């Protein structure tokens, strides 16, 4: 079978790669053409565009790059029509993928959507597009199945693929890791400021503002796959180090973490590392987003899934030196740290355990049959 897969972000690349791996087990003749990244490319097939070329974040940033985005959409449609796959698999990335899905339907090619857009938070009108254009929706958050029932649309909950990705990782040797990245013996506080330049520029200086307050710990930046080391050099002061493309390994060896909102908050929790969630966007993007998001009390996936505050969220103006210092202190030791670790175990059970990637592959094959 010929599979055309579209993933527009680093997390989509990870889940797309694991899905491709499982599909190859079930379909020895599998051929892949895809938009994604290095992990998907390692599984074989033809990479059309790397997600580094597609990453635009926030209302203002999207508006500034609208011409490029529209050109990419047009090119993608032509590429799918020329390739004539047996199925198109869309992975999250809704601003792009929900413009592709209706077009694919006109070609009479099945559309499977893996990892639902967050229509339960905002832009619920997108559900109408999903119902009309998507033959099968696979969801990874337990509450999404009930959400879609309100729209009389049946979806499949396959579990969360991050659990699979994390289960596959071996815990790195601490001494070897320290030597490789020129670290010292102090406990590590990992800094995950995001993958895009605008995220890093906004959040990393704030995260680093508390370094001198915790001399018994070493602060280590998790370098994003899409950014060069030179970009981080101006931030690396007071003994702060950078670890490139080894975020999971860094987290596994960390005592705590400051994490930008997004998938990384859930990854950190699944690795059982106490965290403080950090978010700060451009004022315009934040104000627009605040008015569009409805009936959502939290921004981190951890809290959304548990439907209560498990991890502290410092949002916009609350993300400041004093608050970061206080909340980081709270999770380094004591009752709040213990409670958070206990809650993480509940979170993993709620997400359904291992096997999401295999279940997703099974659903793809069922659709084709």
C-alpha positions as CSV (number, residue, x, y, z in Angstrom):
1,X,0.0,0.0,0.0
2,X,1.0,3.6,-0.6
3,X,0.8,5.9,2.5
4,X,0.9,9.7,2.3
5,X,1.5,11.1,5.8
6,X,1.5,14.8,6.9
7,X,3.1,15.8,10.2
8,X,4.1,19.5,10.6
9,X,5.8,19.5,14.0
10,X,8.5,17.7,16.0
11,X,5.9,15.8,18.0
12,X,4.1,14.7,14.8
13,X,7.4,13.5,13.4
14,X,7.9,11.3,16.5
15,X,4.4,9.8,16.4
16,X,4.5,9.5,12.6
17,X,7.8,7.5,12.8
18,X,6.3,5.1,15.4
19,X,3.2,4.7,13.3
20,X,5.3,4.0,10.2
21,X,7.3,1.4,12.1
22,X,4.1,-0.5,13.1
23,X,2.6,-0.2,9.6
24,X,5.7,-1.9,8.1
25,X,5.1,-4.8,10.5
26,X,1.6,-5.2,9.1
27,X,2.3,-4.3,5.5
28,X,5.5,-5.7,4.0
29,X,4.9,-3.7,0.8
30,X,4.3,-0.4,2.6
31,X,5.5,2.7,0.6
32,X,5.7,6.1,2.4
33,X,5.6,9.7,1.1
34,X,5.4,12.2,3.9
35,X,5.8,15.7,5.4
36,X,7.7,15.3,8.6
37,X,11.2,15.2,10.0
38,X,14.3,13.1,10.7
39,X,12.6,10.4,12.7
40,X,10.1,9.7,9.9
41,X,12.9,9.8,7.3
42,X,14.8,7.2,9.3
43,X,11.8,4.8,8.7
44,X,12.3,5.1,4.9
45,X,10.3,6.6,2.1
46,X,10.3,10.0,0.5
47,X,10.4,13.2,2.6
48,X,8.5,16.0,0.8
49,X,9.1,18.8,3.2
50,X,10.7,19.0,6.6
51,X,8.6,20.4,9.5
52,X,11.3,23.0,10.1
53,X,10.0,24.7,6.9
54,X,6.4,24.7,8.3
55,X,6.6,25.9,11.9
56,X,4.7,29.1,12.4
57,X,3.2,29.8,15.8
58,X,0.6,32.3,17.0
59,X,-1.9,34.5,15.1
60,X,0.6,37.3,14.3
61,X,3.3,34.9,13.1
62,X,0.8,32.9,10.9
63,X,-0.5,36.2,9.3
64,X,3.1,37.3,8.5
65,X,3.8,34.0,6.8
66,X,0.4,33.4,5.1
67,X,1.7,33.5,1.6
68,X,4.2,30.7,2.3
69,X,1.6,28.7,4.1
70,X,-0.9,28.9,1.2
71,X,1.8,28.0,-1.3
72,X,2.6,24.9,0.8
73,X,-1.0,23.9,0.9
74,X,-1.3,24.2,-2.9
75,X,1.9,22.3,-3.4
76,X,0.7,19.5,-1.0
77,X,-2.6,19.1,-2.9
78,X,-0.8,18.7,-6.2
79,X,1.7,16.3,-4.7
80,X,-1.1,14.0,-3.3
81,X,-2.9,14.0,-6.6
82,X,0.2,13.1,-8.4
83,X,1.2,10.3,-5.9
84,X,-2.3,8.8,-5.7
85,X,-1.8,7.1,-2.3
86,X,-4.1,4.4,-1.0
87,X,-4.7,6.5,2.2
88,X,-3.7,9.9,3.5
89,X,-2.9,10.0,7.2
90,X,-3.0,13.4,8.9
91,X,-1.2,13.9,12.2
92,X,-2.4,16.8,14.3
93,X,-1.3,20.1,12.6
94,X,-4.9,21.2,12.0
95,X,-4.4,24.6,10.4
96,X,-2.8,22.8,7.5
97,X,-4.3,19.4,7.6
98,X,-7.9,20.5,7.8
99,X,-7.4,22.3,4.5
100,X,-6.0,19.2,2.9
101,X,-8.7,16.7,4.1
102,X,-11.6,18.1,2.0
103,X,-9.4,18.1,-1.1
104,X,-8.4,14.5,-0.6
105,X,-12.0,13.5,-0.3
106,X,-12.6,14.9,-3.8
107,X,-10.0,12.4,-5.0
108,X,-11.9,9.5,-3.4
109,X,-8.9,8.7,-1.3
110,X,-9.6,7.6,2.3
111,X,-8.6,10.1,5.0
112,X,-7.5,9.0,8.5
113,X,-6.7,11.6,11.1
114,X,-4.3,10.5,13.9
115,X,-4.3,12.8,17.0
116,X,-7.3,15.0,16.9
117,X,-7.0,18.8,16.7
118,X,-7.9,20.4,20.0
119,X,-11.4,21.2,18.8
120,X,-12.7,20.7,22.4
121,X,-10.7,23.8,23.4
122,X,-11.4,26.2,20.5
123,X,-12.6,26.4,16.9
124,X,-15.2,23.7,17.5
125,X,-16.6,24.6,14.1
126,X,-13.8,22.5,12.7
127,X,-15.7,19.4,13.8
128,X,-18.0,19.9,10.8
129,X,-15.0,19.7,8.5
130,X,-13.8,16.6,10.3
131,X,-17.2,14.9,10.0
132,X,-17.5,15.6,6.3
133,X,-13.9,14.9,5.3
134,X,-12.3,12.4,7.7
135,X,-13.2,8.7,7.3
136,X,-11.6,7.7,10.6
137,X,-10.5,9.8,13.6
138,X,-8.0,8.3,16.1
139,X,-7.9,10.1,19.4
140,X,-5.2,9.9,22.1
141,X,-6.9,11.6,25.0
142,X,-9.6,9.7,26.9
143,X,-12.1,12.7,27.1
144,X,-12.0,13.3,23.3
145,X,-14.2,10.2,22.7
146,X,-17.0,11.7,24.8
147,X,-16.5,15.1,23.1
148,X,-17.1,13.7,19.6
149,X,-20.2,11.8,20.8
150,X,-21.9,15.2,21.2
151,X,-21.4,15.6,17.5
152,X,-22.7,12.1,16.8
153,X,-19.3,11.2,15.4
154,X,-17.7,7.9,16.4
155,X,-13.9,8.0,17.0
156,X,-11.4,5.4,18.2
157,X,-9.4,6.0,21.4
158,X,-6.0,4.3,20.9
159,X,-4.1,5.5,23.9
160,X,-1.3,8.0,23.9
161,X,1.7,7.3,21.7
162,X,4.1,9.2,24.0
163,X,3.9,6.2,26.4
164,X,5.2,4.0,23.6
165,X,8.0,6.4,22.7
166,X,9.1,6.7,26.3
167,X,8.9,2.9,27.0
168,X,11.3,2.4,24.1
169,X,14.0,4.6,25.7
170,X,16.7,3.1,27.8
171,X,17.8,5.2,30.8
172,X,21.2,6.7,29.9
173,X,24.3,6.2,31.9
174,X,24.6,9.2,34.1
175,X,28.4,9.4,34.3
176,X,28.7,9.0,30.5
177,X,26.1,11.6,29.9
178,X,27.7,14.1,32.2
179,X,31.1,13.6,30.6
180,X,29.7,13.9,27.0
181,X,27.9,17.2,27.7
182,X,30.5,18.7,30.1
183,X,28.1,18.7,33.1
184,X,29.0,18.4,36.8
185,X,27.7,16.2,39.6
186,X,25.0,18.5,40.9
187,X,21.4,17.5,40.4
188,X,20.0,18.7,37.1
189,X,17.2,21.2,36.5
190,X,16.2,20.8,32.8
191,X,15.0,23.8,30.8
192,X,12.7,23.2,27.9
193,X,11.9,26.6,26.4
194,X,10.3,25.2,23.2
195,X,11.4,24.5,19.7
196,X,10.8,27.8,17.8
197,X,13.0,30.8,18.0
198,X,10.2,33.1,19.2
199,X,9.3,30.7,22.1
200,X,13.0,30.5,23.1
201,X,13.6,34.2,23.0
202,X,10.6,34.9,25.2
203,X,10.8,32.1,27.8
204,X,14.4,31.1,28.2
205,X,15.7,34.4,29.7
206,X,12.9,34.1,32.3
207,X,13.7,30.5,33.1
208,X,17.4,31.5,33.5
209,X,16.6,34.4,35.8
210,X,16.5,32.0,38.8
211,X,19.9,30.3,38.2
212,X,21.8,32.1,40.9
213,X,19.1,31.3,43.4
214,X,19.8,27.5,43.2
215,X,23.6,27.1,43.5
216,X,23.2,23.5,44.5
217,X,21.7,22.6,41.1
218,X,23.0,22.8,37.5
219,X,20.6,24.2,34.9
220,X,20.8,22.5,31.5
221,X,19.0,23.7,28.3
222,X,17.3,21.1,26.1
223,X,18.3,22.2,22.6
224,X,15.5,21.8,20.1
225,X,16.2,19.6,17.0
226,X,15.5,22.6,14.6
227,X,18.0,25.0,16.3
228,X,21.8,25.3,16.0
229,X,24.0,25.5,19.0
230,X,25.2,29.0,18.1
231,X,21.6,30.2,18.6
232,X,21.8,29.3,22.3
233,X,25.3,30.6,23.1
234,X,24.1,34.1,24.2
235,X,21.9,32.4,26.9
236,X,24.7,30.1,28.3
237,X,26.0,32.1,31.2
238,X,26.6,31.3,34.9
239,X,27.6,27.7,34.1
240,X,24.4,26.9,32.2
241,X,25.0,24.1,29.6
242,X,23.3,22.9,26.5
243,X,22.3,19.4,25.5
244,X,21.4,19.0,21.9
245,X,18.7,16.6,20.5
246,X,18.7,14.5,23.7
247,X,15.7,15.9,25.5
248,X,14.4,12.6,26.8
249,X,17.8,11.5,28.1
250,X,18.2,14.9,29.8
251,X,14.8,14.6,31.4
252,X,15.5,11.1,32.6
253,X,18.5,12.3,34.5
254,X,16.9,15.5,35.8
255,X,15.6,16.3,39.3
256,X,13.0,18.8,38.1
257,X,12.2,20.8,35.0
258,X,10.8,24.2,33.7
259,X,8.8,23.3,30.6
260,X,7.1,25.4,28.0
261,X,3.4,24.5,27.5
262,X,2.7,21.9,24.8
263,X,3.5,18.2,24.3
264,X,6.6,18.6,26.4
265,X,4.6,19.0,29.6
266,X,3.1,15.5,29.1
267,X,6.4,14.0,28.1
268,X,8.0,15.3,31.3
269,X,5.1,13.9,33.4
270,X,5.3,10.5,31.7
271,X,9.0,10.4,32.5
272,X,8.0,11.2,36.1
273,X,10.0,14.5,36.5
274,X,8.3,17.2,38.6
275,X,7.8,20.3,36.5
276,X,6.6,23.9,36.4
277,X,4.7,24.7,33.2
278,X,5.7,28.0,31.5
279,X,3.8,30.0,28.9
280,X,4.3,33.5,27.5
281,X,3.4,34.6,24.0
282,X,3.1,37.8,22.1
283,X,0.5,40.1,23.8
284,X,-1.7,40.2,20.7
285,X,-1.6,36.4,20.2
286,X,-2.3,35.8,23.8
287,X,-5.2,38.2,24.0
288,X,-6.8,36.7,20.8
289,X,-6.2,33.1,22.1
290,X,-7.7,33.9,25.5
291,X,-10.9,35.1,23.9
292,X,-11.2,32.1,21.5
293,X,-10.5,29.3,24.0
294,X,-13.7,28.3,25.7
295,X,-14.5,26.1,28.8
296,X,-10.9,25.2,29.3
297,X,-9.4,25.8,32.8
298,X,-5.8,24.6,32.0
299,X,-3.2,24.9,29.2
300,X,-1.1,21.9,30.1
301,X,-2.1,18.4,28.9
302,X,-1.3,17.0,32.3
303,X,-3.9,19.1,34.0
304,X,-6.4,18.8,31.2
305,X,-6.3,15.0,31.2
306,X,-6.5,14.8,35.0
307,X,-9.2,17.6,35.1
308,X,-7.5,19.2,38.0
309,X,-4.2,21.0,38.8
310,X,-1.4,18.5,39.0
311,X,1.4,20.8,37.8
312,X,1.6,24.6,38.4
313,X,1.0,26.7,35.2
314,X,2.7,30.1,35.0
315,X,0.9,31.9,32.2
316,X,1.8,35.2,30.5
317,X,2.4,37.9,33.2
318,X,2.5,35.2,35.9
319,X,5.6,33.9,34.3
320,X,8.1,36.0,36.2
321,X,11.2,35.7,38.4
322,X,9.4,35.6,41.7
323,X,6.9,33.0,40.7
324,X,9.4,30.8,38.9
325,X,11.7,30.8,42.0
326,X,8.8,30.0,44.4
327,X,7.3,27.2,42.3
328,X,10.6,25.6,41.4
329,X,11.5,25.6,45.1
330,X,8.2,23.8,45.8
331,X,9.0,20.8,43.6
332,X,12.6,20.2,44.5
333,X,11.7,18.5,47.7
334,X,8.8,18.1,50.1
335,X,5.0,17.4,49.9
336,X,4.2,19.0,46.6
337,X,6.9,17.0,44.9
338,X,5.7,13.7,46.4
339,X,2.0,14.5,45.5
340,X,3.0,15.3,41.9
341,X,4.9,12.1,41.4
342,X,1.9,10.1,42.8
343,X,-0.5,12.0,40.4
344,X,1.8,11.1,37.5
345,X,1.1,7.4,38.1
346,X,-2.6,8.0,37.9
347,X,-2.1,10.0,34.7
348,X,-0.3,7.0,33.0
349,X,-3.2,4.7,34.0
350,X,-5.7,7.1,32.6
351,X,-3.9,7.3,29.3
352,X,-4.3,3.5,28.7
353,X,-0.8,2.2,28.9
354,X,1.4,1.1,26.1
355,X,0.4,0.1,22.5
356,X,-1.1,3.2,21.0
357,X,1.1,3.1,17.9
358,X,0.2,-0.5,17.2
359,X,-3.5,0.1,17.7
360,X,-3.3,3.1,15.4
361,X,-1.6,1.0,12.7
362,X,-4.4,-1.6,13.1
363,X,-7.0,1.0,12.5
364,X,-5.3,2.2,9.3
365,X,-5.2,-1.3,8.0
366,X,-8.9,-1.8,8.9
367,X,-9.8,1.3,7.0
368,X,-8.0,0.1,3.9
369,X,-9.7,-3.3,4.1
